[in-house]
Amino acid sequence: MEIAGKIIQVLPEVGGISKAGNEWKKQEYVLETHDQYPRKVCFQIFGADRIAQAAIQPGEEVTVSFDIDSREYQGRWFTSINAWKVDRPTVTVPQTAPASAPTAPASSAPDFGPANPIDDLPF
């Protein structure tokens, strides 16, 4: 699944030690969509390396790919939205050519011959 919007809040990083003795970290972020009726979605990134790689800052526009997981604990259900990819929109900046640079001829589409070629294939 995927959702796009603006990061409105970065929650504090949380960590601990698992039963197996391994260290873990997760960080949660709140994203607000740009729909007619904006929704707020809290998602998490699990793992110190992924948190550092994403480097999400408040105010950023992002597209988040995520999985939803629900689990039961003592008769109550808990749902997690786990991000596995964070993309930032690409901003195209128009580049101006220097005045002395020669202009390249406009490229045209390749010519694949006439629109109705004679088919000489036996099948």
Secondary structure, 3 states (H helix, E strand, C coil): CEEEEEEEEECCCEEEECCCCCEEEEEEEEEECCCCCCCEEEEEEECHHHHHHHCCCCCCEEEEEEEEEEEEECCEEEEEEEEEEEECCCCCCCCCCCCCCCCCCCCCCCCCCCCCCCCCCCC
